[in-house]
């Protein structure tokens, strides 16, 4: 079992940066593909970014491409999301998630069923 705890959220102004972290318990973090999702008030949870178990492959939603960077440290058992040039529309609760499926060339992080989820961290961007 994996427990995920997000941190790093907060209130910032448009154009600012934040780095979210997701600390994972257990020794098997390095075997999971990891993702970031977000949910704004009154909206469904949306895919933001994902990274393969090795860190070699990354995926981004079009809305964050070029502004956000996902990374992981398999020694520290931590997933990161560097968010630059933040916009008010980035305001949401951000969740990290772990996926145990076997990574293949046609891996689609939007379609897999994630095994574990964190409780989320609030990001608020004021205009």
Backbone as JSON Lines, residues from 0, in Angstrom:
{"i":0,"aa":"X","n":[0.84,-1.2,0.0],"ca":[0.0,0.0,0.0],"c":[0.88,1.25,0.0]}
{"i":1,"aa":"X","n":[0.39,2.3,-0.62],"ca":[1.13,3.55,-0.71],"c":[0.25,4.67,-0.16]}
{"i":2,"aa":"X","n":[0.83,5.47,0.7],"ca":[0.14,6.67,1.19],"c":[0.79,7.89,0.56]}
{"i":3,"aa":"X","n":[-0.04,8.81,0.1],"ca":[0.43,10.0,-0.6],"c":[-0.01,11.25,0.15]}
{"i":4,"aa":"X","n":[0.93,12.15,0.35],"ca":[0.63,13.4,1.05],"c":[1.17,14.57,0.24]}
{"i":5,"aa":"X","n":[0.24,15.42,-0.21],"ca":[0.62,16.58,-0.99],"c":[0.93,17.77,-0.07]}
{"i":6,"aa":"X","n":[1.78,18.65,-0.59],"ca":[2.09,19.89,0.13],"c":[2.55,20.92,-0.87]}
{"i":7,"aa":"X","n":[2.64,22.17,-0.42],"ca":[3.17,23.23,-1.26],"c":[2.15,24.16,-1.86]}
{"i":8,"aa":"X","n":[0.87,23.87,-1.64],"ca":[-0.15,24.75,-2.16],"c":[-0.18,26.08,-1.42]}
{"i":9,"aa":"X","n":[-0.97,27.02,-1.94],"ca":[-1.08,28.3,-1.28],"c":[-1.79,29.31,-2.14]}
{"i":10,"aa":"X","n":[-1.77,30.55,-1.66],"ca":[-2.38,31.67,-2.37],"c":[-1.27,32.5,-3.01]}
{"i":11,"aa":"X","n":[-1.35,32.65,-4.33],"ca":[-0.35,33.41,-5.06],"c":[-1.04,34.33,-6.05]}
{"i":12,"aa":"X","n":[-0.27,35.23,-6.63],"ca":[-0.81,36.11,-7.65],"c":[-0.52,35.55,-9.04]}
{"i":13,"aa":"X","n":[-1.3,35.99,-9.99],"ca":[-1.09,35.59,-11.38],"c":[0.35,35.91,-11.79]}
{"i":14,"aa":"X","n":[0.97,34.94,-12.47],"ca":[2.36,35.1,-12.9],"c":[3.37,34.51,-11.94]}
{"i":15,"aa":"X","n":[2.95,34.21,-10.73],"ca":[3.85,33.64,-9.73],"c":[4.09,32.15,-9.99]}
{"i":16,"aa":"X","n":[4.95,31.59,-9.17],"ca":[5.28,30.17,-9.27],"c":[5.02,29.46,-7.95]}
{"i":17,"aa":"X","n":[4.77,28.17,-8.04],"ca":[4.64,27.3,-6.87],"c":[5.23,25.95,-7.23]}
{"i":18,"aa":"X","n":[5.73,25.25,-6.22],"ca":[6.14,23.87,-6.42],"c":[5.39,22.99,-5.46]}
{"i":19,"aa":"X","n":[4.62,22.08,-6.01],"ca":[3.91,21.11,-5.21],"c":[4.78,19.86,-5.02]}
{"i":20,"aa":"X","n":[4.63,19.26,-3.86],"ca":[5.31,18.01,-3.57],"c":[4.29,16.96,-3.18]}
{"i":21,"aa":"X","n":[4.63,15.73,-3.44],"ca":[3.79,14.59,-3.05],"c":[4.72,13.55,-2.44]}
{"i":22,"aa":"X","n":[4.66,13.41,-1.14],"ca":[5.52,12.46,-0.43],"c":[4.81,11.12,-0.35]}
{"i":23,"aa":"X","n":[5.52,10.07,-0.73],"ca":[4.94,8.73,-0.73],"c":[5.59,7.86,0.33]}
{"i":24,"aa":"X","n":[4.76,7.1,1.0],"ca":[5.28,6.14,1.98],"c":[5.55,4.82,1.27]}
{"i":25,"aa":"X","n":[6.29,3.95,1.91],"ca":[6.54,2.64,1.36],"c":[7.77,2.59,0.48]}
{"i":26,"aa":"X","n":[8.22,1.38,0.2],"ca":[9.45,1.18,-0.55],"c":[9.23,1.0,-2.04]}
{"i":27,"aa":"X","n":[7.97,1.01,-2.46],"ca":[7.68,0.67,-3.85],"c":[7.34,1.88,-4.71]}
{"i":28,"aa":"X","n":[7.61,3.08,-4.21],"ca":[7.27,4.28,-4.97],"c":[7.84,4.23,-6.37]}
{"i":29,"aa":"X","n":[9.06,3.75,-6.5],"ca":[9.73,3.76,-7.8],"c":[9.09,2.84,-8.83]}
{"i":30,"aa":"X","n":[8.17,2.0,-8.4],"ca":[7.51,1.1,-9.35],"c":[6.2,1.67,-9.88]}
{"i":31,"aa":"X","n":[5.78,2.81,-9.35],"ca":[4.5,3.4,-9.75],"c":[4.69,4.53,-10.76]}
{"i":32,"aa":"X","n":[3.86,4.53,-11.77],"ca":[3.69,5.72,-12.58],"c":[2.88,6.7,-11.74]}
{"i":33,"aa":"X","n":[3.18,7.98,-11.87],"ca":[2.55,8.97,-11.0],"c":[1.89,10.07,-11.8]}
{"i":34,"aa":"X","n":[0.82,10.6,-11.24],"ca":[0.12,11.67,-11.93],"c":[-0.32,12.78,-10.99]}
{"i":35,"aa":"X","n":[-0.55,13.94,-11.58],"ca":[-1.16,15.08,-10.89],"c":[-2.5,15.38,-11.56]}
{"i":36,"aa":"X","n":[-3.49,15.61,-10.74],"ca":[-4.81,15.99,-11.19],"c":[-5.25,17.23,-10.41]}
{"i":37,"aa":"X","n":[-6.27,17.9,-10.91],"ca":[-6.81,19.04,-10.18],"c":[-8.32,19.11,-10.34]}
{"i":38,"aa":"X","n":[-8.94,19.71,-9.34],"ca":[-10.39,19.85,-9.36],"c":[-10.76,21.24,-8.87]}
{"i":39,"aa":"X","n":[-11.37,21.99,-9.76],"ca":[-11.85,23.32,-9.42],"c":[-13.26,23.22,-8.86]}
{"i":40,"aa":"X","n":[-13.72,24.21,-8.11],"ca":[-15.07,24.15,-7.53],"c":[-16.12,23.97,-8.6]}
{"i":41,"aa":"X","n":[-17.0,22.99,-8.41],"ca":[-18.08,22.77,-9.33],"c":[-17.7,22.08,-10.63]}
{"i":42,"aa":"X","n":[-16.44,21.63,-10.71],"ca":[-15.99,20.98,-11.94],"c":[-15.47,19.58,-11.65]}
{"i":43,"aa":"X","n":[-15.31,18.81,-12.69],"ca":[-14.77,17.47,-12.55],"c":[-13.25,17.53,-12.34]}
{"i":44,"aa":"X","n":[-12.73,16.44,-11.81],"ca":[-11.28,16.35,-11.64],"c":[-10.63,16.15,-13.0]}
{"i":45,"aa":"X","n":[-9.61,16.94,-13.29],"ca":[-8.95,16.91,-14.59],"c":[-7.5,16.46,-14.47]}
{"i":46,"aa":"X","n":[-7.05,15.82,-15.51],"ca":[-5.65,15.43,-15.62],"c":[-4.78,16.68,-15.8]}
{"i":47,"aa":"X","n":[-3.63,16.7,-15.13],"ca":[-2.7,17.81,-15.27],"c":[-1.39,17.32,-15.9]}
{"i":48,"aa":"X","n":[-0.78,16.32,-15.27],"ca":[0.51,15.84,-15.74],"c":[0.78,14.45,-15.17]}
{"i":49,"aa":"X","n":[1.69,13.72,-15.82],"ca":[2.05,12.4,-15.33],"c":[3.49,12.1,-15.7]}
{"i":50,"aa":"X","n":[4.05,11.14,-14.97],"ca":[5.42,10.72,-15.22],"c":[5.5,9.22,-15.03]}
{"i":51,"aa":"X","n":[6.27,8.56,-15.89],"ca":[6.43,7.12,-15.78],"c":[7.26,6.76,-14.56]}
{"i":52,"aa":"X","n":[7.28,5.49,-14.22],"ca":[7.94,5.04,-13.0],"c":[9.42,5.44,-12.96]}
{"i":53,"aa":"X","n":[10.05,5.47,-14.14],"ca":[11.48,5.77,-14.2],"c":[11.76,7.26,-14.28]}
{"i":54,"aa":"X","n":[10.74,8.02,-14.63],"ca":[10.93,9.45,-14.85],"c":[11.28,9.8,-16.28]}
{"i":55,"aa":"X","n":[11.37,8.79,-17.13],"ca":[11.82,9.02,-18.5],"c":[10.74,9.6,-19.39]}
{"i":56,"aa":"X","n":[9.5,9.35,-19.07],"ca":[8.38,9.8,-19.9],"c":[7.47,10.72,-19.1]}
{"i":57,"aa":"X","n":[7.14,11.85,-19.69],"ca":[6.25,12.81,-19.05],"c":[5.11,13.18,-19.99]}
{"i":58,"aa":"X","n":[4.0,13.57,-19.4],"ca":[2.78,13.88,-20.13],"c":[2.15,15.12,-19.5]}
{"i":59,"aa":"X","n":[1.54,15.95,-20.34],"ca":[0.93,17.17,-19.83],"c":[-0.4,17.45,-20.51]}
{"i":60,"aa":"X","n":[-1.3,18.05,-19.76],"ca":[-2.5,18.6,-20.36],"c":[-2.11,19.81,-21.19]}
{"i":61,"aa":"X","n":[-2.85,20.05,-22.25],"ca":[-2.52,21.18,-23.12],"c":[-2.55,22.51,-22.36]}
{"i":62,"aa":"X","n":[-3.42,22.59,-21.38],"ca":[-3.59,23.85,-20.65],"c":[-2.38,24.22,-19.79]}
{"i":63,"aa":"X","n":[-1.52,23.26,-19.5],"ca":[-0.37,23.55,-18.64],"c":[0.97,23.34,-19.34]}
{"i":64,"aa":"X","n":[0.91,22.83,-20.55],"ca":[2.15,22.53,-21.27],"c":[2.97,23.8,-21.45]}
{"i":65,"aa":"X","n":[4.25,23.7,-21.15],"ca":[5.13,24.86,-21.24],"c":[5.2,25.69,-19.98]}
{"i":66,"aa":"X","n":[4.26,25.48,-19.05],"ca":[4.26,26.23,-17.79],"c":[4.55,25.33,-16.59]}
{"i":67,"aa":"X","n":[4.08,24.1,-16.65],"ca":[4.24,23.16,-15.54],"c":[5.27,22.09,-15.91]}
{"i":68,"aa":"X","n":[5.99,21.62,-14.9],"ca":[6.95,20.54,-15.09],"c":[6.78,19.51,-13.99]}
{"i":69,"aa":"X","n":[6.58,18.27,-14.4],"ca":[6.46,17.18,-13.44],"c":[7.81,16.46,-13.35]}
{"i":70,"aa":"X","n":[8.15,16.06,-12.15],"ca":[9.4,15.31,-11.94],"c":[9.25,14.43,-10.71]}
{"i":71,"aa":"X","n":[10.2,13.55,-10.53],"ca":[10.14,12.66,-9.38],"c":[11.54,12.35,-8.9]}
{"i":72,"aa":"X","n":[11.64,12.04,-7.63],"ca":[12.9,11.62,-7.02],"c":[12.62,10.28,-6.35]}
{"i":73,"aa":"X","n":[13.07,9.22,-6.98],"ca":[12.77,7.88,-6.48],"c":[13.61,7.5,-5.25]}
{"i":74,"aa":"X","n":[14.6,8.3,-4.95],"ca":[15.37,8.07,-3.71],"c":[14.62,8.7,-2.54]}
{"i":75,"aa":"X","n":[14.07,9.88,-2.77],"ca":[13.33,10.58,-1.72],"c":[11.86,10.19,-1.69]}
{"i":76,"aa":"X","n":[11.44,9.33,-2.6],"ca":[10.02,8.91,-2.67],"c":[9.09,10.12,-2.79]}
{"i":77,"aa":"X","n":[9.44,11.03,-3.67],"ca":[8.69,12.26,-3.79],"c":[8.42,12.62,-5.25]}
{"i":78,"aa":"X","n":[7.22,13.07,-5.48],"ca":[6.79,13.57,-6.79],"c":[6.65,15.08,-6.69]}
{"i":79,"aa":"X","n":[6.99,15.78,-7.77],"ca":[6.93,17.24,-7.77],"c":[6.11,17.74,-8.94]}
{"i":80,"aa":"X","n":[5.59,18.96,-8.76],"ca":[4.97,19.68,-9.86],"c":[5.39,21.13,-9.74]}
{"i":81,"aa":"X","n":[6.28,21.55,-10.62],"ca":[6.71,22.94,-10.68],"c":[5.73,23.7,-11.56]}
{"i":82,"aa":"X","n":[5.12,24.72,-10.99],"ca":[4.1,25.47,-11.7],"c":[4.57,26.91,-11.85]}
{"i":83,"aa":"X","n":[4.77,27.32,-13.08],"ca":[5.21,28.68,-13.38],"c":[4.12,29.44,-14.12]}
{"i":84,"aa":"X","n":[4.24,30.73,-14.14],"ca":[3.3,31.59,-14.88],"c":[1.85,31.21,-14.54]}
{"i":85,"aa":"X","n":[1.58,31.13,-13.28],"ca":[0.25,30.69,-12.84],"c":[-0.83,31.68,-13.27]}
{"i":86,"aa":"X","n":[-1.99,31.11,-13.56],"ca":[-3.15,31.88,-14.01],"c":[-4.3,31.65,-13.03]}
{"i":87,"aa":"X","n":[-5.25,32.57,-12.98],"ca":[-6.41,32.34,-12.1],"c":[-7.13,31.03,-12.41]}
{"i":88,"aa":"X","n":[-7.14,30.63,-13.67],"ca":[-7.82,29.38,-14.03],"c":[-7.08,28.13,-13.55]}
{"i":89,"aa":"X","n":[-5.89,28.29,-12.99],"ca":[-5.19,27.16,-12.38],"c":[-5.67,26.91,-10.94]}
{"i":90,"aa":"X","n":[-6.52,27.78,-10.45],"ca":[-7.04,27.62,-9.1],"c":[-7.82,26.31,-8.99]}
{"i":91,"aa":"X","n":[-7.42,25.49,-8.03],"ca":[-8.03,24.17,-7.85],"c":[-7.39,23.47,-6.66]}
{"i":92,"aa":"X","n":[-7.98,22.36,-6.29],"ca":[-7.32,21.44,-5.38],"c":[-6.52,20.47,-6.25]}
{"i":93,"aa":"X","n":[-5.25,20.32,-5.92],"ca":[-4.36,19.47,-6.7],"c":[-4.11,18.16,-5.95]}
{"i":94,"aa":"X","n":[-4.24,17.06,-6.69],"ca":[-4.08,15.72,-6.13],"c":[-2.97,14.98,-6.85]}
{"i":95,"aa":"X","n":[-2.2,14.22,-6.12],"ca":[-1.29,13.28,-6.76],"c":[-1.9,11.89,-6.67]}
{"i":96,"aa":"X","n":[-1.48,11.04,-7.61],"ca":[-2.04,9.7,-7.69],"c":[-0.98,8.72,-8.17]}
{"i":97,"aa":"X","n":[-1.11,7.48,-7.75],"ca":[-0.15,6.43,-8.1],"c":[-0.84,5.34,-8.91]}
{"i":98,"aa":"X","n":[-0.18,4.94,-9.98],"ca":[-0.71,3.92,-10.89],"c":[0.28,2.76,-10.99]}
{"i":99,"aa":"X","n":[-0.21,1.56,-10.74],"ca":[0.67,0.39,-10.72],"c":[0.7,-0.38,-12.03]}
{"i":100,"aa":"X","n":[0.02,0.11,-13.05],"ca":[-0.04,-0.65,-14.29],"c":[1.32,-0.7,-14.97]}
{"i":101,"aa":"X","n":[1.49,-1.73,-15.79],"ca":[2.75,-1.91,-16.5],"c":[2.89,-0.84,-17.57]}
{"i":102,"aa":"X","n":[4.03,-0.17,-17.56],"ca":[4.24,0.91,-18.51],"c":[4.6,0.35,-19.88]}
{"i":103,"aa":"X","n":[3.87,0.81,-20.9],"ca":[4.15,0.38,-22.27],"c":[4.27,1.61,-23.15]}
{"i":104,"aa":"X","n":[4.62,1.39,-24.4],"ca":[4.8,2.51,-25.32],"c":[3.52,3.28,-25.57]}
{"i":105,"aa":"X","n":[2.38,2.62,-25.41],"ca":[1.1,3.28,-25.64],"c":[0.42,3.7,-24.34]}
{"i":106,"aa":"X","n":[1.22,3.86,-23.31],"ca":[0.68,4.26,-22.01],"c":[-0.05,5.59,-22.13]}
{"i":107,"aa":"X","n":[-1.25,5.64,-21.57],"ca":[-2.04,6.88,-21.57],"c":[-2.45,7.18,-20.13]}
{"i":108,"aa":"X","n":[-1.82,8.14,-19.5],"ca":[-2.11,8.41,-18.09],"c":[-3.52,8.94,-17.84]}
{"i":109,"aa":"X","n":[-4.2,9.37,-18.87],"ca":[-5.57,9.85,-18.72],"c":[-6.56,8.68,-18.62]}
{"i":110,"aa":"X","n":[-6.14,7.51,-19.06],"ca":[-7.08,6.38,-19.16],"c":[-6.87,5.3,-18.1]}
{"i":111,"aa":"X","n":[-5.73,5.32,-17.42],"ca":[-5.47,4.26,-16.44],"c":[-6.28,4.52,-15.18]}
{"i":112,"aa":"X","n":[-6.45,3.46,-14.43],"ca":[-7.15,3.57,-13.15],"c":[-6.09,3.66,-12.06]}
{"i":113,"aa":"X","n":[-6.03,4.79,-11.4],"ca":[-5.02,5.02,-10.38],"c":[-5.38,4.27,-9.09]}
{"i":114,"aa":"X","n":[-4.37,3.69,-8.49],"ca":[-4.59,2.86,-7.31],"c":[-4.7,3.66,-6.03]}
{"i":115,"aa":"X","n":[-3.94,4.71,-5.93],"ca":[-3.91,5.5,-4.69],"c":[-3.96,6.98,-5.0]}
{"i":116,"aa":"X","n":[-4.59,7.71,-4.1],"ca":[-4.74,9.15,-4.24],"c":[-4.37,9.84,-2.93]}
{"i":117,"aa":"X","n":[-3.8,11.04,-3.06],"ca":[-3.59,11.86,-1.9],"c":[-4.85,12.64,-1.56]}
{"i":118,"aa":"X","n":[-4.79,13.42,-0.5],"ca":[-5.96,14.16,-0.05],"c":[-6.04,15.55,-0.68]}
{"i":119,"aa":"X","n":[-5.01,15.98,-1.35],"ca":[-5.07,17.22,-2.08],"c":[-4.47,18.42,-1.36]}
{"i":120,"aa":"X","n":[-4.06,19.4,-2.15],"ca":[-3.55,20.66,-1.63],"c":[-4.15,21.79,-2.46]}
{"i":121,"aa":"X","n":[-4.59,22.83,-1.79],"ca":[-5.29,23.93,-2.45],"c":[-4.3,24.9,-3.07]}
{"i":122,"aa":"X","n":[-4.56,25.23,-4.33],"ca":[-3.81,26.28,-5.02],"c":[-4.8,27.34,-5.45]}
{"i":123,"aa":"X","n":[-4.56,28.57,-5.03],"ca":[-5.42,29.68,-5.38],"c":[-4.57,30.76,-6.03]}
{"i":124,"aa":"X","n":[-4.98,31.16,-7.23],"ca":[-4.25,32.17,-7.98],"c":[-5.15,33.38,-8.15]}
{"i":125,"aa":"X","n":[-4.74,34.5,-7.6],"ca":[-5.54,35.71,-7.71],"c":[-5.08,36.53,-8.92]}
{"i":126,"aa":"X","n":[-6.03,37.27,-9.46],"ca":[-5.72,38.08,-10.66],"c":[-5.22,39.45,-10.3]}
